[in-house]
Amino acid sequence: MRPIQMVDTKTQYHRIKSEVDQAVLEVLESSAFINGKPVQQFAEELASYLGVAHVIPCANGTDALQIAMMALGLQPGDEVITPSFTYIATTEVIALLRLTPVFVEVDPHTFCMDPDSLRKAITPKTKAIVPVHLYGHAAPMAELLRIANEHNLFVIEDNAQAIGCDYHFSDGRVAKTGTLGHIGCTSFYPSKNLGAYGDGGAIFTNDSALAERLRMIANHGQRQRYYHEIVGCNSRLDSVQAAILRIKLRHLDAYNEARRSVADFYDQAFATHPLVTTPFQAVYSKHVYHQYTLKLAAGVDRDGLVKYLADRSIPSMIYYPVPGHRQPMFAEFGSAEHSMPITDALTDVVISLPIHTEMDEEQKAYIANAVLEYLNK
């Protein structure tokens, strides 16, 4: 059996090696390493795939979030509401810009922002919300957008873990996550469903004026070289990464289907076991399984399971052991005083198993059997 990894980028690369190698060599031959032709081509192709008017490539997903908040003109002290149960980048940029992060609960089934918790958190200082499509499952965007519209709030989607996910509205309309709010942000970190071979990110919007401002901010606040109209930053997707992402974008739907196949296998293996709960999928979301995350029942020794799997050369991860409201970096906002029982409980019971595009039947069975062996001890 091949060694098991959380994400097998090497095997995936070898499947598309000839395409990728040729694309990279073309960039090297052109020597247009910054803002070369592949960057614009990728932006156009990704916009077409997502069904969004504008895609602005940038250096990474964290930059994408920061640039989005800068473009919306948020001011120090403005409140931005986001889940506590997410990767730190989502909330880190809020504090970095001297905005005030306000943490809310997630739905215990989907792990995404809870609309009722959002409603209760809104104050006159609230200016924006950042729903996170966590683990590849869409946040309940129809309800979140309704609440945001009622209170005239900006919506910035953190789509770093859910690119390619379809959102189904009750009227039959289908749209990609990341294209539903004012701005969508994503990361092309190598382990993502659409991953580069280095850092990368992108910002999406259907608002042309906002798109122009986003581009300016990502490029030192300039429209014309050396004429800087607003304060910006330097955040670029390089030509090599864009060339690679162009190739991988063509395979993204197949990659997501491969992940769903792994998830289906796990779901069937664990379906009747009383000590685990398999990932939930709401009717509005077509899960893309960036992570396959189980919830363990009370009394199951999660650390023991992690060790049991590791002893059998099976990696696992805890996403995320410390929620945002418990992080020392946010102490100045009094976040630790918030009562967030659902989030706190999830951090103690979640565990993510290997899931990626290259898993074979032997690997899947070995992992599932090891988990069941531990639970049945």
N, C-alpha and C positions, 0 to 999 in steps of 0.2 A: 504493500500500500504506500502511496505517495505521502510524504509528510503533510500533516494538516496545519493549515494556517488560518488566521482570522480572515485574511484577504490574500489571495494568491495572484499578485500583479505580474509575477514573472511568467507563469503559465499563460495567463491572459495575453501578455505581450507576445509570446511565441506564436500564438494563433494568428496574430495580425502583424507579425514581424516584417514581412516584405513590404506591406503598405506603409507602416510607420517608418521603417528605415528609408524608404524612398522619399517620403515627405520631409523627413529631417535633413536628408542630403540636399534636397532642393533648397531648403533654407540656408544651409551652409554655403552652397554654391552662390546664392544670391547675396549673401553677407548682409541682408537686411534683417538684423536680429531684433530690432526694436520697431514696432509699428509697421512690420512688413506686411505684404499682401495677405498671408494666411490669417492675420488677426482680423482684418475686415471681412474676409471670407467666412471665418468661423462665426463672427458676430451675426452676419446675415443668415447663415445656415441655422444657427441656434434660434434666432428670432423666428424663422420659418417653422422650425420644429415646434417651438412653444406656442406659436400663434400670437406673438406679441409684436408691437410696433418697433421697439428699440431694445437692443442689447448693447451694453457698454462693458467690454472686458476690463478687468483690473487685476491686481497682483494676487489677491487672495480673498477668501470669504469675509474675513474680519474687516478688511479695507472696504469691501462692498457695503457692509452695514454702516461703517463710519461715514462713508461718502453719502449714503442715502440720507442719514440724519442731518448731515451738513447741508445737503441740497434742499431739505425741507425748511431750512431756516429756524430750526429749533434753538432756543436760547437757554443759557445756564439757568437752572432751577425748574425748567419745564419738566413735567413728569412723563415718563415713557413706561407703559405697562408691558410686562413680558412674563412668561412662566419662569418660576424658579428652577424647575426641573428641565434643564437644558445645558448645553455646553457653555462654558464661561464666556466665549466670544460674543454671544448674543447680548449679554448684559455688560460686559467689560467696556464696550464702546460707548454705552450710555454714560457711564461714570467718567470715561476719558474726556468726553465733551462737556463735562460738568452739568449734565442733565441729571435728573433724579430717577433712578430705577425704582419701579414699583412692582413687587413680585406678586403673582397670583397663582392659584392652584391649577392643576391639570385634571382632566378627566382620568379616573383610575383605570379605564379600559383602553383609551386611545393614547394616553400619555401627552395629549395636546391641551392647549389652553381651554379652560372651562368658562363658558360664557357667563354663567351666574357669578362666578368669582370676578370676572372682568367688570360686570355691571357695578358690583359693590365697591370696586377699587377706583372708579372714576371720580375725579374732583375737578374743580374749576381750573386747576393747574395742569390737568392731563391734556397732552397735545398729540400723542401717538401711541399706537399699540404695535407690538412685534409678535405676531403668532409664529410659532415654530412647528414645522411639519416634522415632528420627531420620529426617528427610526425609519422614516419612509412612509408614514401614515399622515394623511392630510388633517390639518386642524379643521374645526367646523366653520369654514369660512362664510357660509351663507349667514349664519347667526352672528358671527363676529363682525361682518361687514354691515349688517343691519344696526348693530349697536354702535359701531364707529360712525355711521351716517347720522344716527340720532344725536350724537354728541359732537359732530364735526371734527372727528379725529383722523389723523393720517394712519394708514395701514402699511407697514413694512413687513413683508413676508420673509422669514428666514427659511429658505428652501434648500439649504445646504445638504440635507439628508433625503430629499424627496424629488430630485429632478426626474421628470418623466412621469410623475404621478398624475393621474386623471382625477379631477374633482367633478362629481356629478351633482348638478343642481336639481331641485325637485321638479322644475319645469322641463327637464330633459336636456338642458344645455350641459355640455361637457367642456371643461377648460383645464389647462395644465396649472398645477400649483406654481406659485411664483408670479403668475400673471393676473391675479385677482384683486390685489390691493393697489395702492398708489405706486409702490415700488416692490420689486422682488429681488432677493439677493441669494447668491449661491457660491459654493466653494468647489474648486476642482482639485482639492487635495487628493493624492494618489489613491487613497482607500475609498473615495466616494464612488457612487454608481457611475458617474461620468468623471473619471479621474485623470489628471495629467501625470506627467513623469517629473513633477516638481510642483511648486505652488501655482495657484491661479484662482481667479474668481470672476464673477460677472454680476451685473446689475440689470434688471429688466423694468421697463415701464411702457405704458401706452400713451403717455403725456409727452408731446414733442418738446414743449418748453422745458419741462423737467428733465428730459433726456439731454438737452443742450447744457443745462446747468450741471448735471452729473458728469458729463464729458469734461467740462471745464475744470471742475473740482479735481477730477482724477488726473488732470494734466496741468498742475500748478496754477489753476484758476485762469487759464488763458484760452482764448479762441484763436488768437493770432500769436505766433511765436514772439516772445519777449514783451507782450502786452498783457499784463496780468490784471484782470478786472476784479476778481474776488480772491479771497484766501482759499488755496486749494492744497493738494498734496501730490505726491508722485507715486502713482499706482498703475502699473502697466502689466498686461499679459504679454510675455515675450513671444516672438514669432515661432520659435521651436515648439513651445507648449501649445500654441494655437494650431500649428500644423498637426500635432499629435491628436489634439482634441477634435479636429475635423474628422480624422479617421474614426476615432472612438464614438463620436456622435452617431455615425452611420450604424453602429452596432448597439446603441443604447437600448432600444426596445427589446432586442434579443437578450441583452445583459439583464434587464429587469425581469424578463420572463424566466431566465435561468434562476434568478434569485427566488422568484415565486415558486418554482419547482422544488427548490430546497426547502422553502417554508412549508409547502404542502406535505413533503415527506415528514418533516418534524411534527407538523400538526397531527398527522395520522398516528405517528409513533407515541405521542404524549396525550392523545385525545381523551382517554378514559382514566388517566392517572389522577388521583385525588390531591396529589401534593404539588402539582404544577398547573399554571394557567397559561395557555398558548396565546400568542398575539391576537388581539381583537381587530376586526376590520368593519368599519361602519359602512353603511350603504352608499355614502357619498364619496368614499375613498377607494381608489384602486392601489393598494399597498405596493410599494416597490422594495420593501425590505432591505433598507440600508443596514439595519441590524435586525436580527431575530432575537427578541427579548422575552424570556420567560419570567413569570412571577411565581416565586416559591411560596408554598403555604407556611403559615406560622409554625415555628418549631423546626423547620428544615435548616440545617447548618450550612449556610451558603459558603462560608470559607472552607468548610469541609468538602463541599462539592467542587469548588475551584481547585483545591489540592488534589482531589481524587482524579479529576480530569487531567490536570497537569502531569500527574504521575503516569498517566497513560498517553502522554504527548499530545493532549488535546488542549488548545488554548481556549480561554474564555475571558470575557471582560465585564466590568461593572460600569455601565453608563447610566447614571453618574453617582458616585458614592457620597458626594457633598453637594447639596443643592445651592443655588445662588444665594438664598437668604441666610445661609449658614457660613458663607465664605467671609473670612476676615477682611477682605478688600472692600466689602460693603458695610463694614461696621458703622461708619459715619452716618449712614442712612437709617440706623436703628432697625435694620432688616431682621436681625436675629430675634427680635421681639414679636415678629409676626407669627400667628398661629396657622401653620400649614400642615395639618395632620396627614393629608393624602400624600403630599410630596415627601414628607419625612418618612412615611411608611414605605413608599416605593423605593427610596434609596436603600432600604434594608432588605428588599426581597427580589430586586431585578437581577438577572444575569443574562448576558448575551452569548449565544453560541456562534461558532464559525458559520458564515454564510457568504458565498461569493459565486462568481460565474463559472468557476472551474471545478466545482466539487463533483466527485463521482459517487456511484451507488455504494461502493465499499466504504468510503469515508463517511458518508451520511449515516449508514447503518452502524458503523463503529462508534460514532459520536452518540447517536440516540441510545444505543445499547448501554454505553457507559453511564449516561445520565440515569437510565432506568435501573441499572444495577445499583447505583448509589442510593436512589430513592427507595429501592426495595430492600435495602439492608436491614 
